[in-house]
Amino acid sequence: MKQTLQLMLTSSKKMKENRKLVTASKLETLLTEITVISLCAELYVRFVKRRIKADIEIVYPNKEEREESWLDFQKWIKNCDLSLFIHNVISKYIIIEEYYMKESIQKAIKLDYFEEGNFTSSVTDDIFFILRQCIKRSISSSSIDCVCAILNQAVTILEMDFKSMLKKTIDNGYFTGGVLDNISLAYNVMQSSFQQGKLQSVDEKTKDNQQLFLRTMNNCEVSSEHSLVLKNSLDHDINKVFHQHLDLHKAKFESCLADLSSLSSKFRSILEMALTELHGSVLKPEFRPLVSNFLSVSHNITEDDHDNYEANDPWVEEFIFKLQNLLNRFQSALLPNIFDQLVSYVVNEVVIQLEKTVFKSSFNRLGALFFDKELRSLVTYLTTATSWSVRDRFSRLNQISTILNLDAVQEIDDYWGQNAGALTWRLTPAEVRVVLALRVEFKMDEIRRLKL
């Protein structure tokens, strides 16, 4: 025990003089022994308290005297040499543990690597493993203040070092290989080549940056999940170790653990930023022109045109093929739930753009019939592209298709108002009239006379 304390004091002084003299790996044994010292002292103090309390119950029959005597003893034990000594030891322990955490995490970030077949890089699991071990070690000290200090420091490191690193990567954006991206990247590649003595093409660097961006998205998702798992695990461990004293310090522990929940939300916010960036700068510019091609296909057609469309689809098959190829570029690189979220962004935008495009078109009976087929094909594909149903997103477009396929203007009364039944209309009366006006056979006078 004496050797451990001497080593602790020496290590603390060395860290202040020169942080590089003490490596994090050499401190694990020391830190563990300090927590054992703290635990033994705590167990001894609890033993003394139990014995003294039992003696007080015997010596003082009067309740007020017992309470006064117990309070006097509590003050004495709190300021005795052992308590002050352990307080000093824990103060030193916190400094060393914080140093150990910081150095270990910096090393994990520096040695980050990625293995083919994985969605995330090594840094995420490494960092949460290190923090979990450090916090568990502090819990074994049986010092409430020690646990809170280490837990607060762990959250600070996660936020200041790890979260900031992830956000910086996302803020740099997803390199699309455009002219501006290539100019900026070429300059960075040139600088990197001079520094490392290794030549790398712009295309290779672009691909590396794209993969880094996607891995960072996965790291954000896993970090969010790890934060909640860590919170729940620590909550269980703390309740198990400090169950006798938890009532007095419950608010303190809950505040510390709440910071982990907050951190989980922050990791998810970075992921949402990344999804917005990926959708806005990569996917949206590619599929919007494909949706607009709908206008180049007439839906005011003859029976021969309809037969030709059935044999050689002029729009939706090509749209699905190109959209599938676009999404496939990301499916293998992203975690399934992140890919589903990305598809959700795409579906929302496709629905918005297709609806705008439909309102610019005109339809006859055969054209409306073929549009209904196109819409069903699109919904079927997008349903298979993700793990959740997309049909609700297409409810407005499906209602537009229903109106376009009416045989007469007056038939809308069979679906509207009291006759709607279980159908909830997403279109306003004004929009219903606009859709009816897209049918070339329907007369505007009849549409105006409708009472919707």
VOGU-3710 file (C-alpha; in Angstrom, 3 decimals, decimal comma):
1> mkqtlqlmlt> 0,000/0,000/0,000  2,832/2,377/0,920  4,586/1,629/-2,404  1,373/2,304/-4,322  0,912/5,675/-2,657  4,521/6,664/-3,294  4,135/5,671/-6,950  0,911/7,632/-7,147  2,542/10,802/-5,836  5,543/10,317/-8,116
11> sskkmkenrk> 3,331/9,760/-11,185  1,251/12,818/-10,354  4,370/14,999/-10,110  5,808/13,580/-13,339  2,623/14,297/-15,231  2,745/17,898/-14,131  6,430/18,230/-15,040  6,338/16,355/-18,342  3,217/14,552/-19,566  5,249/12,397/-21,959
21> lvtaskletl> 7,218/10,719/-19,163  4,215/8,627/-18,056  2,394/6,482/-20,615  -1,254/5,617/-20,058  -0,606/1,859/-20,188  1,687/2,031/-17,135  -1,018/3,582/-14,976  -3,684/0,843/-15,040  -2,192/-1,199/-12,187  -1,650/1,916/-10,096
31> lteitvislc> -5,223/3,122/-10,627  -6,674/-0,269/-9,741  -4,649/-0,431/-6,512  -5,788/3,056/-5,515  -9,445/2,039/-5,885  -8,757/-1,029/-3,731  -7,267/1,247/-1,044  -10,330/3,494/-1,217  -12,684/0,511/-1,049  -10,899/-0,951/2,008
41> aelyvrfvkr> -11,066/2,405/3,775  -14,745/2,770/2,924  -15,548/-0,720/4,193  -13,650/-0,004/7,414  -15,500/3,300/7,938  -18,846/1,559/7,374  -17,868/-1,106/9,908  -16,943/1,536/12,493  -20,196/3,391/11,857  -22,267/0,258/12,367
51> rikadieivy> -20,504/-0,563/15,642  -20,702/2,992/16,963  -24,352/3,298/16,036  -25,134/0,043/17,842  -23,249/1,263/20,922  -25,070/4,604/20,864  -28,404/2,790/20,811  -27,380/0,955/23,982  -25,726/3,833/25,857  -28,307/6,574/25,154
61> pnkeereesw> -31,923/5,531/25,792  -33,168/9,058/24,990  -33,830/9,671/21,281  -32,557/13,259/21,297  -29,321/12,235/22,986  -28,841/9,412/20,501  -29,317/11,762/17,544  -26,961/14,387/19,001  -24,310/11,797/19,765  -24,612/10,309/16,263
71> ldfqkwiknc> -24,229/13,731/14,653  -21,118/14,427/16,727  -19,655/11,122/15,634  -20,480/11,850/11,968  -18,583/15,146/12,168  -15,636/13,443/13,822  -15,402/10,566/11,306  -15,682/13,007/8,410  -12,663/14,982/9,637  -10,580/12,153/11,021
81> dlslfihnvi> -7,098/11,446/9,599  -8,286/8,411/7,616  -11,097/10,316/5,880  -8,843/13,257/5,061  -6,146/10,890/3,805  -8,582/9,002/1,545  -9,992/12,290/0,284  -6,479/13,323/-0,710  -5,830/9,945/-2,343  -9,062/10,144/-4,375
91> skyiiieeyy> -8,206/13,689/-5,479  -4,900/12,396/-6,862  -6,665/9,370/-8,354  -9,110/11,603/-10,259  -6,217/13,575/-11,786  -4,422/10,411/-12,882  -7,598/8,727/-14,166  -8,515/11,784/-16,203  -5,022/11,810/-17,688  -5,315/8,080/-18,452
101> mkesiqkaik> -8,677/8,554/-20,181  -7,490/11,514/-22,231  -4,280/9,847/-23,373  -5,942/6,501/-24,131  -8,666/8,114/-26,215  -6,192/10,275/-28,129  -4,281/7,091/-28,917  -7,487/5,311/-30,021  -8,251/8,216/-32,367  -4,703/8,201/-33,729
111> ldyfeegnft> -4,731/4,420/-34,326  -8,218/4,386/-35,854  -8,482/1,824/-38,655  -11,158/0,279/-40,841  -11,571/-3,383/-41,821  -13,377/-4,375/-45,000  -16,793/-5,819/-44,249  -17,397/-3,596/-41,212  -19,656/-0,566/-41,160  -17,714/1,354/-38,496
121> ssvtddiffi> -14,054/2,000/-37,816  -12,239/0,842/-34,680  -12,338/4,170/-32,848  -15,981/3,991/-31,739  -15,798/0,660/-29,927  -12,330/1,473/-28,553  -13,356/4,797/-27,019  -16,502/3,489/-25,343  -14,607/0,445/-24,060  -11,944/2,697/-22,492
131> lrqcikrsis> -14,506/4,985/-20,871  -16,557/2,055/-19,619  -13,476/0,533/-17,962  -12,456/3,839/-16,360  -15,915/4,557/-14,964  -16,277/0,981/-13,681  -12,928/1,340/-11,942  -14,087/4,558/-10,271  -17,284/2,812/-9,111  -15,174/0,123/-7,441
141> sssidcvcai> -13,604/2,849/-5,265  -17,000/3,235/-3,490  -16,484/7,001/-3,568  -19,546/8,836/-4,828  -17,647/12,055/-5,546  -15,018/10,084/-7,436  -17,610/8,403/-9,679  -19,316/11,706/-10,491  -15,988/13,396/-11,288  -14,872/10,599/-13,638
151> lnqavtilem> -18,307/10,364/-15,253  -18,344/14,123/-15,908  -14,849/13,954/-17,357  -15,828/11,014/-19,597  -18,762/12,992/-20,996  -16,507/16,015/-21,544  -13,957/13,929/-23,459  -16,676/12,349/-25,580  -18,087/15,739/-26,438  -14,917/17,811/-26,862
161> dfksmlkkti> -12,671/15,219/-28,514  -14,726/12,493/-30,158  -17,949/14,318/-31,103  -15,965/17,282/-32,400  -13,892/14,948/-34,582  -17,024/13,361/-36,059  -18,668/16,739/-36,661  -15,569/18,107/-38,368  -15,626/15,221/-40,870  -19,322/15,809/-41,607
171> dngyftggvl> -18,787/19,571/-41,875  -16,151/18,931/-44,553  -18,955/17,490/-46,667  -19,295/14,605/-49,089  -16,936/15,140/-52,011  -18,965/14,612/-55,201  -16,059/14,983/-57,621  -17,366/18,239/-59,058  -15,104/20,970/-60,433  -14,855/22,937/-57,170
181> dnislaynvm> -14,368/19,784/-55,119  -11,621/18,565/-57,454  -9,727/21,880/-57,330  -9,796/21,908/-53,527  -8,966/18,217/-53,348  -6,107/18,461/-55,833  -4,439/21,080/-53,633  -4,871/18,870/-50,529  -3,563/15,806/-52,375  -0,480/17,750/-53,488
191> qssfqqgklq> 0,257/18,868/-49,932  -0,327/15,361/-48,555  1,908/13,806/-51,210  4,790/16,135/-50,341  4,408/15,433/-46,619  4,086/11,643/-46,915  6,281/11,095/-49,949  3,457/9,089/-51,563  1,578/10,021/-54,719  -2,201/9,645/-54,728
201> svdektkdnq> -4,614/10,545/-57,514  -7,527/12,935/-57,031  -9,970/10,108/-57,823  -8,460/7,909/-55,119  -8,550/10,745/-52,603  -12,157/11,533/-53,531  -13,155/7,911/-52,970  -11,309/7,810/-49,638  -13,065/10,981/-48,460  -16,444/9,624/-49,530
211> qlflrtmnnc> -15,870/6,382/-47,628  -14,697/8,355/-44,582  -17,889/10,432/-44,684  -20,086/7,302/-44,811  -18,106/5,559/-42,051  -18,474/8,662/-39,897  -22,248/8,469/-40,351  -22,140/4,878/-39,099  -19,873/5,908/-36,227  -22,396/8,581/-35,197
221> evssehslvl> -25,247/6,066/-35,148  -23,258/3,504/-33,143  -21,970/6,206/-30,774  -25,535/7,305/-30,081  -26,494/3,723/-29,255  -23,341/3,140/-27,171  -24,056/6,277/-25,126  -27,469/4,940/-24,102  -26,115/1,440/-23,451  -23,362/2,937/-21,287
231> knsldhdink> -25,903/5,044/-19,383  -28,148/2,051/-18,650  -25,185/-0,134/-17,690  -23,781/2,479/-15,310  -27,207/3,105/-13,823  -27,390/-0,593/-12,934  -23,831/-0,694/-11,539  -24,291/2,472/-9,465  -27,568/1,211/-7,985  -25,881/-2,072/-7,127
241> vfhqhldlhk> -22,818/-0,560/-5,409  -24,380/2,505/-3,764  -27,859/1,195/-2,993  -27,501/2,008/0,727  -26,577/5,650/0,093  -28,375/6,287/-3,194  -31,225/8,364/-1,767  -28,833/11,084/-0,588  -27,025/11,321/-3,945  -29,664/10,229/-6,446
251> akfescladl> -30,055/13,684/-8,011  -26,280/13,958/-8,510  -26,056/10,583/-10,255  -29,141/11,241/-12,384  -27,666/14,545/-13,545  -24,431/12,847/-14,597  -26,254/10,031/-16,398  -28,591/12,514/-18,103  -25,533/14,030/-19,773  -24,977/10,699/-21,543
261> sslsskfrsi> -28,567/10,755/-22,847  -28,017/14,300/-24,066  -24,798/13,219/-25,748  -26,660/10,411/-27,527  -29,021/13,009/-29,009  -26,052/15,122/-30,135  -24,504/12,189/-31,989  -27,849/11,616/-33,690  -28,036/15,311/-34,632  -24,688/15,004/-36,417
271> lemaltelhg> -26,050/11,974/-38,271  -29,098/13,982/-39,354  -26,765/16,727/-40,624  -24,897/14,099/-42,634  -28,119/12,666/-44,081  -29,233/16,139/-45,109  -25,845/16,790/-46,736  -25,806/13,448/-48,560  -29,360/13,840/-49,785  -29,029/17,494/-50,736
281> svlkpefrpl> -25,623/17,457/-52,467  -25,522/13,956/-53,977  -28,884/12,249/-54,363  -31,287/15,112/-55,003  -29,347/16,667/-57,932  -29,271/13,256/-59,639  -32,874/12,087/-59,279  -34,685/15,427/-59,709  -34,019/15,518/-63,485  -35,250/11,915/-63,663
291> vsnflsvshn> -38,575/12,964/-62,089  -38,813/15,938/-64,438  -38,569/13,560/-67,409  -42,190/12,654/-66,592  -43,187/15,848/-68,438  -41,538/14,634/-71,637  -43,991/11,704/-71,764  -47,473/12,593/-72,984  -50,402/11,289/-70,951  -52,977/12,482/-73,456
301> iteddhdnye> -52,698/9,339/-75,558  -54,476/7,119/-78,038  -55,060/3,381/-77,680  -52,061/2,721/-79,925  -49,928/4,957/-77,707  -51,178/3,098/-74,638  -50,319/-0,271/-76,159  -46,869/1,042/-77,071  -46,361/2,372/-73,513  -47,344/-1,038/-72,125
311> andpwveefi> -44,766/-2,737/-74,337  -42,020/-0,132/-73,951  -42,450/1,882/-70,767  -41,331/5,455/-71,524  -40,538/6,715/-68,006  -41,051/4,751/-64,781  -38,877/1,716/-65,602  -35,882/3,902/-66,469  -36,532/6,060/-63,411  -36,599/3,013/-61,105
321> fklqnllnrf> -33,468/1,541/-62,721  -31,429/4,732/-62,313  -32,737/5,427/-58,812  -31,877/1,855/-57,789  -28,321/2,253/-59,118  -28,014/5,537/-57,238  -29,164/4,052/-53,934  -27,058/0,907/-54,375  -23,933/3,075/-54,144  -24,751/3,674/-50,478
331> qsallpnifd> -26,597/0,554/-49,339  -23,471/-1,563/-48,837  -21,618/1,226/-47,013  -24,307/2,361/-44,551  -25,912/0,631/-41,590  -29,397/-0,674/-42,545  -31,287/1,822/-40,353  -29,233/4,754/-41,728  -29,883/3,580/-45,287  -33,600/3,411/-44,470
341> qlvsyvvnev> -33,467/7,005/-43,255  -31,686/8,032/-46,460  -34,357/6,299/-48,552  -36,962/8,151/-46,479  -35,381/11,483/-47,494  -35,419/10,348/-51,131  -39,046/9,185/-50,994  -40,200/12,491/-49,500  -38,440/14,467/-52,230  -39,605/12,161/-55,046
351> viqlektvfk> -43,203/12,555/-53,858  -42,895/16,362/-53,714  -41,264/16,649/-57,144  -43,557/14,122/-58,829  -46,631/15,862/-57,446  -45,420/19,210/-58,829  -44,727/17,559/-62,175  -48,160/15,897/-62,337  -49,858/19,269/-61,784  -48,047/20,540/-64,891
361> ssfnrlgalf> -49,311/17,644/-67,044  -52,596/16,840/-68,730  -54,358/13,474/-68,959  -57,062/11,751/-70,885  -58,731/8,518/-69,739  -56,016/6,223/-71,107  -53,244/8,516/-69,882  -54,729/8,537/-66,367  -54,975/4,756/-66,465  -51,323/4,429/-67,424
371> fdkelrslvt> -50,297/6,972/-64,759  -51,975/4,759/-62,151  -49,843/1,841/-63,345  -46,664/3,984/-63,184  -47,490/5,072/-59,651  -48,084/1,511/-58,456  -44,781/0,355/-59,986  -42,913/3,146/-58,234  -44,520/2,436/-54,847  -43,810/-1,285/-55,208
381> ylttatswsv> -40,116/-0,665/-55,904  -39,631/1,819/-53,049  -41,421/-0,550/-50,656  -38,862/-3,262/-51,469  -35,971/-0,782/-51,170  -36,572/-0,179/-47,469  -37,787/-2,054/-44,403  -40,813/0,164/-43,781  -43,927/0,954/-45,819  -43,859/4,027/-48,053
391> rdrfsrlnqi> -47,499/3,892/-49,086  -48,557/6,599/-46,653  -46,086/9,013/-48,283  -47,834/8,461/-51,616  -51,355/8,982/-50,252  -51,792/12,381/-51,981  -50,511/11,045/-55,304  -52,773/7,987/-55,001  -55,740/10,266/-54,412  -54,725/12,340/-57,438
401> stilnldavq> -54,636/9,127/-59,499  -58,075/8,145/-58,190  -59,551/11,497/-59,273  -57,859/11,363/-62,692  -59,380/7,928/-63,320  -62,985/9,011/-62,699  -65,350/8,507/-65,626  -67,220/11,738/-64,946  -66,780/14,889/-62,863  -69,842/14,078/-60,751
411> eiddywgqna> -68,314/10,761/-59,596  -66,177/12,676/-57,096  -69,337/12,930/-54,953  -69,140/9,141/-54,432  -65,791/9,581/-52,635  -66,161/13,004/-50,990  -67,764/14,232/-47,774  -70,168/11,789/-46,127  -69,451/9,204/-48,820  -65,702/9,155/-48,037
421> galtwrltpa> -66,146/6,389/-45,471  -62,760/5,378/-44,026  -60,899/7,434/-46,633  -59,145/10,492/-45,240  -58,649/13,061/-47,959  -55,217/14,699/-48,055  -56,260/17,045/-50,869  -58,152/20,279/-50,279  -61,328/21,088/-52,248  -59,336/23,592/-54,341
431> evrvvlalrv> -56,711/20,940/-55,145  -59,443/18,446/-56,121  -60,752/20,963/-58,654  -57,226/21,523/-60,033  -56,743/17,765/-60,465  -60,104/17,375/-62,204  -59,085/20,157/-64,574  -56,058/18,069/-65,636  -58,428/15,622/-67,379  -58,901/16,969/-70,895
441> efkmdeirrl> -62,389/15,428/-71,174  -63,749/17,197/-68,074  -65,411/20,573/-68,616  -64,524/23,508/-66,380  -68,185/24,509/-65,960  -68,980/21,122/-64,417  -65,937/21,341/-62,169  -66,948/24,811/-60,943  -70,483/23,629/-60,127  -69,210/20,955/-57,735
451> kl> -70,108/21,509/-54,077  -67,082/20,219/-52,155
//
